[in-house]
Amino acid sequence: MKNRTSSHFFILVLIVIVTAISHYSIYYGALIRGYETSPLTAFRNLGLLSFLAVLPIFLKHVLNFKGNWTIYTAAVLLFSIGLTIQYRLFSDPEYTSRKEKAEARQEKIKTLQLHYIQETYSPEKKQIMGLPATPPSPVDLSKETPRPATDSLREVLFSGNTVNPLLGILGMLIAFLFIRRDRILDLLQKNGFLIVLLTLGPLILAAITSRAGKALGNMTPWEPAKIPFLIGFAAILAVLYKNLARTYWGLPRAKDVVPLIVMAILPFVPFFVLKDFGQMMVFSAVYATLYLVAVRRLSQRFVLIGSVALILGVLIVGALPVNTQEKIPLLPTLAGPVKKVLPDRIQQRFHLWLDGFDPPTQETKL
């Protein structure tokens, strides 16, 4: 695809539309389970994405930006996925409740059971169970009273999920104004590896001093280390991308790619010690995006996409609920080793995403 601002603007608008559909699906799915997600949070998320979709037009026509938009579009795509996942998890009372998780889950199960009974049971069976003897009919969610969302407008506007993205966008604009200078770009490219080594210090210190991966309230202390580390990684790729083009069957030479792999693994050590798999996923996604931009040949990109798909497939298989794994031959055997590595928190999130995958049977008791 040519690097046209209009083409990337069309993709960004498409991302906003898909995210809106995803948020509505989550909202509707929550109503089916008996609770309501926050519409204010959904509008906040779509507003942030809409602003990011229009921003390239401003950068091109006002600040005369003529660079490549691939990384920006990929970053907005990853941001939209993160917002959607947060909206799904943080609006679920089972996930957000600290002391009432079991009660919240039982309420969701009971609501699904009642819906199943209303849609499938005959009037005679309903009468035996003490319910109105009505014929099977679709559930009318408008006549039900779901558990309401408790987020107020003030809480949504001044929450960290609103302030942090706005600060990030402001930081991106400031960085754009600085990086337009060739002198600063040359300085970053020549000192990329040094930037990476200096950034590892705060990461290791955070792993040693933080409590449960948190410091200064609810902030992860290595958040400020992300940007300089990834800038250093991008600077090294900018220097080595010509060497990466020398491949054998789509694979780069070991002497060119091994240093990159070693450097990419280094920040994963403190994350793995603290079992902060969310940070590992963020770094992995950015690594893959930067490498995808740096390499030029189609075979290299094919190998990269295939490797990422394989790793994601293994992780998803390992995190699936046991009752789902048992339905597929050999799947429990393959998922066993992965399940031992993944922490319970990651598996719980997959269970929440797959909540309601198995419809209740007729033998289910209220």
C-alpha positions as CSV (number, residue, x, y, z in Angstrom):
1,M,0.0,0.0,0.0
2,K,1.3,3.4,-0.9
3,N,2.1,5.8,1.9
4,R,-0.8,8.1,1.3
5,T,-2.4,10.0,4.2
6,S,-5.9,9.4,2.7
7,S,-5.3,5.6,2.6
8,H,-4.2,5.5,6.3
9,F,-7.1,7.8,7.2
10,F,-9.5,5.4,5.7
11,I,-8.0,2.5,7.7
12,L,-8.1,4.5,10.9
13,V,-11.8,5.3,10.3
14,L,-12.4,1.6,9.7
15,I,-10.7,0.9,13.0
16,V,-13.0,3.3,14.7
17,I,-16.1,1.7,13.1
18,V,-14.9,-1.9,14.0
19,T,-14.2,-0.7,17.6
20,A,-17.7,0.8,17.9
21,I,-19.2,-2.5,16.7
22,S,-17.1,-4.4,19.3
23,H,-18.1,-2.0,22.1
24,Y,-21.8,-2.5,21.2
25,S,-21.4,-6.2,21.1
26,I,-19.8,-6.1,24.6
27,Y,-22.7,-3.9,25.8
28,Y,-25.3,-6.2,24.3
29,G,-23.5,-9.3,25.6
30,A,-23.5,-7.8,29.1
31,L,-27.3,-7.2,29.0
32,I,-27.7,-10.9,28.1
33,R,-25.8,-11.7,31.3
34,G,-27.8,-9.4,33.5
35,Y,-25.5,-6.3,33.9
36,E,-24.9,-3.1,32.1
37,T,-21.6,-1.7,30.8
38,S,-20.9,2.0,31.0
39,P,-22.0,3.9,27.8
40,L,-19.8,6.9,29.0
41,T,-16.7,4.7,28.9
42,A,-17.6,3.5,25.4
43,F,-18.1,7.1,24.1
44,R,-14.8,8.1,25.8
45,N,-12.9,5.2,24.0
46,L,-14.5,6.1,20.6
47,G,-13.7,9.8,21.1
48,L,-10.0,9.1,21.7
49,L,-9.9,6.9,18.6
50,S,-11.7,9.4,16.5
51,F,-9.3,12.1,17.5
52,L,-6.3,9.8,16.6
53,A,-8.0,9.1,13.2
54,V,-8.2,12.8,12.4
55,L,-4.8,13.7,13.7
56,P,-2.9,12.6,10.5
57,I,-4.8,15.2,8.5
58,F,-3.6,17.9,10.9
59,L,0.0,16.7,10.9
60,K,0.2,16.5,7.1
61,H,-1.5,19.8,6.2
62,V,-0.5,22.0,9.1
63,L,2.9,20.6,10.2
64,N,3.8,19.3,6.7
65,F,4.6,15.7,7.8
66,K,5.8,13.5,4.9
67,G,6.9,10.4,6.7
68,N,5.5,6.9,6.8
69,W,2.2,6.3,8.6
70,T,2.5,2.5,9.0
71,I,3.8,2.6,12.6
72,Y,1.1,5.2,13.6
73,T,-1.7,3.2,12.1
74,A,-0.4,0.0,13.7
75,A,-0.2,1.8,17.1
76,V,-3.8,3.0,16.8
77,L,-4.9,-0.5,16.0
78,L,-3.2,-1.9,19.1
79,F,-4.6,0.9,21.1
80,S,-8.1,0.1,19.9
81,I,-7.6,-3.6,20.8
82,G,-6.5,-2.6,24.3
83,L,-9.5,-0.3,24.8
84,T,-11.9,-3.0,23.7
85,I,-10.3,-5.6,26.1
86,Q,-10.4,-3.1,29.0
87,Y,-14.1,-2.3,28.2
88,R,-14.9,-6.0,28.3
89,L,-13.0,-6.8,31.5
90,F,-13.4,-3.7,33.6
91,S,-17.2,-3.5,33.1
92,D,-17.7,-7.1,34.3
93,P,-18.7,-7.2,37.9
94,E,-17.1,-10.6,38.3
95,Y,-13.7,-9.2,37.3
96,T,-13.9,-5.9,39.1
97,S,-15.4,-7.2,42.4
98,R,-12.7,-8.0,45.0
99,K,-14.9,-9.8,47.5
100,E,-18.0,-10.7,45.5
101,K,-16.6,-12.5,42.5
102,A,-18.4,-15.8,43.2
103,E,-21.7,-13.9,43.9
104,A,-21.4,-11.9,40.6
105,R,-20.6,-15.1,38.6
106,Q,-23.6,-16.8,40.1
107,E,-25.8,-13.9,39.2
108,K,-24.6,-14.1,35.6
109,I,-25.2,-17.9,35.5
110,K,-28.7,-17.5,36.9
111,T,-29.6,-14.9,34.3
112,L,-28.3,-17.1,31.5
113,Q,-30.3,-20.0,32.9
114,L,-33.5,-18.0,33.0
115,H,-33.0,-16.8,29.5
116,Y,-32.4,-20.4,28.3
117,I,-35.5,-21.6,30.1
118,Q,-37.7,-18.8,28.6
119,E,-36.5,-19.5,25.1
120,T,-36.6,-23.3,25.1
121,Y,-38.8,-24.8,27.9
122,S,-42.4,-25.7,27.3
123,P,-45.2,-24.1,29.3
124,E,-45.6,-27.3,31.3
125,K,-42.0,-27.4,32.4
126,K,-42.1,-23.8,33.3
127,Q,-45.2,-24.4,35.5
128,I,-43.5,-27.3,37.3
129,M,-40.6,-25.0,38.1
130,G,-42.9,-22.4,39.5
131,L,-42.5,-20.0,36.6
132,P,-45.2,-18.4,34.5
133,A,-46.5,-21.0,32.0
134,T,-45.6,-19.0,28.8
135,P,-44.7,-20.5,25.5
136,P,-41.0,-20.4,24.3
137,S,-40.2,-17.0,23.1
138,P,-37.1,-14.8,22.5
139,V,-35.9,-12.8,25.5
140,D,-36.9,-9.1,25.4
141,L,-34.0,-7.4,27.1
142,S,-35.8,-4.0,27.2
143,K,-38.2,-5.4,29.8
144,E,-35.5,-6.6,32.1
145,T,-33.6,-4.6,34.8
146,P,-29.9,-5.3,34.5
147,R,-27.4,-4.4,37.2
148,P,-26.6,-0.8,36.3
149,A,-23.2,0.6,35.6
150,T,-21.9,2.9,38.4
151,D,-19.4,5.0,36.5
152,S,-20.2,8.7,36.6
153,L,-19.2,11.3,34.0
154,R,-16.6,12.8,36.4
155,E,-15.1,9.4,37.1
156,V,-14.8,8.6,33.4
157,L,-13.2,12.0,32.5
158,F,-10.7,12.1,35.3
159,S,-9.8,8.4,35.4
160,G,-6.3,7.2,34.5
161,N,-7.8,5.5,31.4
162,T,-8.6,9.0,30.1
163,V,-5.8,11.1,31.4
164,N,-3.0,8.7,30.5
165,P,-3.9,8.4,26.8
166,L,-4.2,12.2,26.6
167,L,-0.8,12.6,28.1
168,G,0.5,10.0,25.6
169,I,-1.0,11.9,22.7
170,L,0.6,15.1,24.0
171,G,3.9,13.4,24.4
172,M,3.7,12.1,20.8
173,L,3.2,15.6,19.5
174,I,6.1,16.9,21.5
175,A,8.3,14.0,20.3
176,F,7.2,14.7,16.7
177,L,8.4,18.3,16.9
178,F,11.8,17.2,18.3
179,I,12.4,14.2,16.0
180,R,11.8,16.4,12.9
181,R,15.4,17.6,13.4
182,D,18.0,15.5,11.6
183,R,20.6,16.2,14.3
184,I,18.4,14.5,16.9
185,L,17.7,11.5,14.6
186,D,21.4,11.0,14.0
187,L,22.1,11.1,17.8
188,L,19.4,8.5,18.5
189,Q,20.6,6.1,15.7
190,K,24.2,6.3,16.9
191,N,23.4,5.6,20.5
192,G,20.5,3.2,20.2
193,F,22.2,0.3,22.1
194,L,23.3,2.7,24.9
195,I,19.8,3.9,25.3
196,V,18.6,0.3,25.7
197,L,21.3,-0.5,28.3
198,L,20.5,2.6,30.3
199,T,16.8,1.8,30.3
200,L,17.3,-1.7,31.7
201,G,18.4,-0.1,35.0
202,P,14.9,1.3,36.0
203,L,13.3,-2.0,34.8
204,I,15.5,-4.2,37.0
205,L,15.2,-1.7,39.9
206,A,11.4,-1.8,39.5
207,A,11.3,-5.6,39.7
208,I,13.3,-5.5,43.0
209,T,11.6,-2.6,44.8
210,S,8.0,-2.7,43.6
211,R,5.3,-4.4,45.5
212,A,3.1,-6.7,43.4
213,G,4.4,-4.8,40.4
214,K,3.0,-1.5,41.6
215,A,4.6,1.8,42.9
216,L,3.4,5.4,43.5
217,G,-0.2,4.3,43.9
218,N,-1.4,2.1,41.1
219,M,1.2,2.9,38.5
220,T,3.8,0.3,37.3
221,P,7.2,1.9,38.0
222,W,8.6,0.9,34.6
223,E,6.1,2.9,32.5
224,P,8.6,5.7,31.9
225,A,11.1,3.2,30.7
226,K,9.0,1.9,27.8
227,I,9.4,4.8,25.5
228,P,13.3,5.2,25.6
229,F,13.7,1.4,25.4
230,L,11.6,1.2,22.3
231,I,13.3,4.2,20.8
232,G,16.6,2.4,21.3
233,F,15.2,-0.7,19.6
234,A,13.9,1.3,16.7
235,A,17.2,3.1,16.4
236,I,19.1,-0.3,16.2
237,L,16.7,-1.5,13.6
238,A,17.2,1.6,11.5
239,V,20.9,0.9,11.4
240,L,20.7,-2.9,10.8
241,Y,17.7,-3.1,8.4
242,K,20.0,-3.4,5.4
243,N,21.7,-6.4,6.9
244,L,18.3,-8.0,7.8
245,A,17.5,-8.0,4.0
246,R,20.2,-10.7,3.5
247,T,18.1,-13.8,4.1
248,Y,18.0,-17.6,3.4
249,W,14.5,-18.9,2.7
250,G,13.1,-15.8,4.4
251,L,15.2,-16.2,7.5
252,P,17.8,-13.5,8.3
253,R,21.3,-14.4,9.1
254,A,22.0,-15.5,12.7
255,K,24.7,-12.8,13.3
256,D,22.2,-10.1,12.3
257,V,19.1,-11.3,14.2
258,V,20.5,-12.9,17.4
259,P,21.6,-9.6,18.9
260,L,18.1,-8.2,18.3
261,I,16.5,-11.2,19.9
262,V,18.8,-11.0,22.9
263,M,18.1,-7.3,23.3
264,A,14.4,-7.8,22.9
265,I,14.3,-10.5,25.6
266,L,16.2,-8.4,28.2
267,P,13.2,-6.4,29.4
268,F,11.1,-9.5,29.7
269,V,13.2,-10.8,32.6
270,P,11.7,-8.4,35.2
271,F,8.2,-8.8,33.7
272,F,8.4,-12.6,33.9
273,V,9.7,-12.4,37.5
274,L,6.6,-10.3,38.5
275,K,4.4,-12.3,36.1
276,D,3.3,-9.1,34.4
277,F,2.3,-10.7,31.1
278,G,0.4,-7.6,30.1
279,Q,3.6,-5.6,29.7
280,M,5.2,-8.6,27.9
281,M,2.4,-8.6,25.4
282,V,2.8,-4.8,24.8
283,F,6.5,-5.1,24.2
284,S,6.0,-8.1,22.0
285,A,3.4,-6.3,19.8
286,V,5.6,-3.3,19.4
287,Y,8.7,-5.4,18.6
288,A,6.7,-7.2,15.9
289,T,5.4,-4.0,14.5
290,L,8.9,-2.3,14.3
291,Y,10.4,-5.4,12.8
292,L,7.6,-5.6,10.2
293,V,8.3,-2.0,9.2
294,A,12.1,-2.5,9.1
295,V,12.2,-5.6,6.9
296,R,11.5,-5.2,3.2
297,R,11.0,-8.6,1.7
298,L,7.7,-10.4,1.6
299,S,9.2,-13.7,2.7
300,Q,10.5,-12.0,5.9
301,R,7.1,-10.6,6.7
302,F,5.5,-14.0,6.0
303,V,7.9,-15.7,8.5
304,L,7.2,-13.0,11.1
305,I,3.4,-13.2,10.8
306,G,3.5,-17.0,10.9
307,S,5.7,-17.0,14.0
308,V,3.5,-14.5,15.8
309,A,0.3,-16.5,14.9
310,L,1.9,-19.7,16.1
311,I,2.9,-18.2,19.5
312,L,-0.6,-16.7,19.9
313,G,-2.2,-20.0,19.1
314,V,-0.1,-21.8,21.7
315,L,-0.9,-19.2,24.4
316,I,-4.7,-19.2,23.6
317,V,-4.8,-23.0,23.6
318,G,-3.0,-23.1,27.0
319,A,-5.4,-20.6,28.5
320,L,-8.7,-22.2,27.3
321,P,-11.0,-23.6,30.1
322,V,-10.6,-27.3,30.8
323,N,-14.1,-28.2,29.7
324,T,-13.4,-26.6,26.3
325,Q,-10.1,-28.4,25.9
326,E,-11.7,-31.8,26.7
327,K,-13.9,-31.5,23.6
328,I,-11.0,-31.5,21.2
329,P,-8.8,-34.6,20.9
330,L,-5.1,-34.2,22.0
331,L,-5.8,-30.6,23.0
332,P,-5.4,-31.2,26.8
333,T,-2.0,-32.9,26.2
334,L,-0.8,-30.0,24.1
335,A,-2.1,-27.3,26.4
336,G,-0.7,-28.9,29.6
337,P,2.8,-27.4,29.5
338,V,1.5,-24.0,28.5
339,K,-1.1,-24.0,31.3
340,K,1.7,-24.5,33.9
341,V,3.6,-21.5,32.7
342,L,0.6,-19.0,32.4
343,P,-0.5,-17.5,35.7
344,D,-4.0,-17.9,36.9
345,R,-4.8,-14.2,36.2
346,I,-4.2,-14.7,32.5
347,Q,-6.3,-17.8,32.4
348,Q,-9.1,-16.1,34.3
349,R,-9.2,-13.3,31.7
350,F,-9.6,-15.9,28.9
351,H,-12.4,-17.5,30.9
352,L,-14.2,-14.2,31.1
353,W,-13.9,-13.7,27.4
354,L,-15.4,-17.2,26.8
355,D,-18.1,-16.8,29.4
356,G,-21.3,-18.3,28.1
357,F,-19.5,-20.4,25.5
358,D,-21.3,-23.5,26.8
359,P,-25.1,-23.0,27.0
360,P,-26.8,-24.4,30.1
361,T,-28.4,-27.8,29.7
362,Q,-32.0,-28.7,30.6
363,E,-30.7,-30.6,33.7
364,T,-29.3,-27.3,35.1
365,K,-30.9,-26.4,38.4
366,L,-31.7,-22.9,39.6
